[in-house]
Amino acid sequence: MIRYTNGILLILSLVIVLGCETKTEIYNHEDVVEYFNSKGRYPRFVNSDLLFGDTIGAEIKKILEFDPKDRVYRKAAYQLKNDQDAIIYFMYGLSRIEPMLSQVRIRSFKRDSLAGDFLIIDLDKDSSISYDYWFDEPMLIVEARNKLDETHYSYYRFYEGQIINTTFVPDTIFKKTDLMPRLGSIVQIYDEFNDKLLRIGDQEESTSGKIIKMFRGEDCREHMILALTDSLLGYKYLLVDYQFDATTSISGLQNDSLIEGREACLKISAKPPGEIQWLKEKAYIDYQ
């Protein structure tokens, strides 16, 4: 009987303690920073070793201006201050299907106004790649590792509420395992990483095209002719190199014709007829 009574008292004590536990009140971004960084973190997803914690509730979603339908998991918050501005970066994981992690993103606020939202890791892009990250102020370093234990690093810089990718090859996917270019493939060309736009002079445009010809040039290098989805500076065709781990040069063509030539290596080659209009020295290529 005494043991039974003691058991009842223990249960009542736990109920009282839990009932007296105060709820954390969150009113603004600085409260969210404290909340994010005061909670424990643990593996939550079956497809990632990255550590996340509880689901973000409706109250915090509203403060951080998230879509109420998104399953957002907190990770950490970083607060950068100077004399005039307070800039806060919130790193979070996005889960579209439980228990799978879809993306790792960073959302920033400057003077309590939303400054930007940036994709850092896309686990939906290639399920065979595992990721880790760490901070080496003022840089965020993201490591991608494939099943052969090969690694690729992307470097991000925090600046005035923006996240700037300073990696030479911007995509955190191993270029040598990317799809080889082939006739009919769609190619995107860009040198601005966030929106993948191509800047030429004072213009920024989304530039893509279909590979319609591939040939060895007189310079012993491989080239492609693209038929553009939309004309660029009056050109319907572009001449580009195809490279997996370096930048490409871009030239405008009036037509897609080729004439036979002979390269420096004494092999048969080809080149476009007429004058080639050089447009840009360095840009990146993605094959879709």
N, C-alpha and C positions, 0 to 999 in steps of 0.2 A: 504493500500500500504506500509506504514511504517513497519507494522507487517510482511508483506511478505518479505520485504527487510531485516529486522533483521533476519528472519528465514534463508534466503539464506546466510547471513554473518556468522551465527552460524554454518551452515553445512560446509561452506568453511573453517572456523577456525578449525573445527574438522578434516577435510581432511588434512590441513596443519600440525596440531599437530601429527596426526597419520603418516603422510608421513615423518615427521622429526624424528620419533622414531628410535633410532639406534639399530641395531641388535647386540646381544651379540656375540662377537667373542670368539670362543672356540678352543684352539690349543693343549692343553695337559690335563693330568689327574687333575692337580690342578685347571684348569679352570672349569672342569666338577664338581669338589667338590663344588666350589663357585656357579655354576649354580644350582646344585641339591638342595643346602641348602638355596638359595635365593628366590625360588619360593613357591607360596602357595600350599597347599595340600587339597584335598577334596575327598569325597566318589565318586568313579567312577564306581564301579562294583556292580552288583545286588546281588552277593553271598558273599560279604565280607564287614565288617565295617572298614577294614584297609584303611588308607588314602593314596591315590596316586594322582599324578598330571598328567601333559601332557604326551603324547606319546614321547618317545625318538626319535629324528630325525636321519637321515642317518649320519650326521656329528659326532654326539656323539656315535652312534653305531660303527662307524669305529674306533674311539679312544679307546672304551672299548672292541673292538674285538668281537662284537655280530654278530650273523647271521643276515644279512639284512632282511630276511623274518620274523623274530620273531617280535611280537608286544610286545615291552618292555616299561614299564612305570616306570618313575623314582620315587624314594622314598627318599633316603638320602644317604649321603656319610660320612665316618668316616676316619679321617686321623691320623695315629699314626706315630710319628717320633722319631728317636734317633739320635745320633751323626753320624752314618754311613749310616743308611737306612731310606728311607721314604716308609712306607707301607700304602696303601689306600684301604679301603673296601667300595664297592658300594652295597647298598641294593636295590633290584629292584623287581618289580612284572612282571610276564610273563603271558600274555593273549593269549590263543590259539584261543578262539572264543569270539568275542566281544558280550555282555559286561561282560563276565565271567572271573574272576581271576583264573588262574590255579595253579601258584606256586609263592612263595616268595623265592628269592635266594640272595646269597651274592657272589659277584665277587671281587677278591683281586688282587692288583698289588704291586709288590716289585721292587724297582728301575725301575719303568715304564715297567716292564715285567709282563705278566700275571702269577700269582702264583696259582690261583685255582678258582673254581666256585662251590658253595655249596648249596644244597637244605636245606632250613630251614622249610618251611611250604608247604605241598602238599595238596591243596584243592580238587584235583581230587580224592584223596584216600578215603575220607569219607565226603560227603556233609553235614552231620548232625553235624559236629564239627565246632565250631567257634573259632577264634584265636585272641590273642593279644600278644604284646611283649613290653619289656622295657629293658633298660640297667642299670645294677648295676655293674659298672666298677670293674674288667675287664670282667664281664660276660654279655652275652645276655640271657635273660630269655624269653622263649616262653610259653604262657599259652594256653592250649587246653581245651575247655569246651563243654560238650555234652548237650543234651536236658534235662537231669535230673539235670543240674547245677553242675555236678561233674567235677572236674578239674584235669589236669595232667600237670606237668611242665617239660620242657626240658631246660637244661643248656648248653650254648655254650661258649667256651673260645677262644679269639683271640690270636694267637701266630704265629709270623713270617710269616704272610700271609696265615695261615691255620685257619680253624674253627674246633674246637675239641668239639665233643659232650661228655660231662662228666656226662650225666644222667645215673643212674643205669639201668633203663629200657629204652632203647634208642628210641623206636618208640613213637611218640606223638599221639598214639591212645590207647584208654583204653583197657588194656589187658583182663579185665573180660568180655568185649563184643566181643572179637575176636572169630573167628570160633573155635569151640571145635575140638580137633584132632580126626580123624577117620581113619580107615583103608583106604589106598590108597591115603591119603593126602600127598602133597609134603611139606617137611620141609627143611628150610635153617638154617644152624648153623654157627655162626660167633662170633668173639669178637673184630673185627676191624670195626668201625661203618661206615666210609666213603664209602668203597668199599664192605663192608659186607664179609670180608675174615676171615678165621679161621687160627690163628697162633699157630703152634705147633713146638717148637724148633726154628730153623731158617727158617722154611717153612711158606709161606702164601698161602692158597688155597681157592678157592670157593668150599664150601662143601654143598651138598644137597642130599636128598634121599627120598624114598617113605616109608611111614609107612606100614610095613607088619605084625607086631604083636604088641599087647598091652596086658599087664598083670600086676598083682600085685606081687611085689617081696617079698622076705622073710623079707625085712626091712619095710614092711607095706606101701611102696610107690609105685606109679604107674610108670611103665616103658614102653618104646617102643623099638622095633628093627627096624632100618632103613636099607633098601637096597640102598646103595649109588649109585648115578649116575656115579661117578668116584671113584675108590678105593682111600683110604686114608692110607698112610704108609703101603700099602700091604693088608689092610682090606677092604672087600666088604660089611661088615655089621657093624653098630654101635649100641651100647646100650646107650640110653639116658633116663633121667627123662623127664616127660612132666610137665612143669611149665609155668604159665602165667605171674607171677610177680617176678620171681627170676631166677637165673642162673641155668644151668644144668651141670652135669658132663658127660663126654664122655668116653666110653670104646670101644675098638675094639673087634670084634667077627670074628671067622673063619667061622661060619655057623649060620643059623637062627633057630636052633633047641631049644626046651625048654623041661625041665624035671620038673615033678611035685614036689613041696615041701610043707612045712608048715611054715607060717610066724609066727613072734613073737606074733601076735594077735590071734593065734590059728585058722586061716582060711587057706583054701587051697591057695597055691601060686605057683609060677613057677620061674625058673631061667635057664639061659643058661648053657649047660653042659661044662665041661672043664674049662680051665683057662681063665679068663677075663683080657684083657690087658688095664689097665687104661691109657688114653691118655691126658686128660685135666680136671682140676677141675671146671673151670667156663667158660661158654659160653652162648650165647643167642640163642633162637629159634624163628623163624617166621614160622607160618603156612600159606600156600598159597592155 
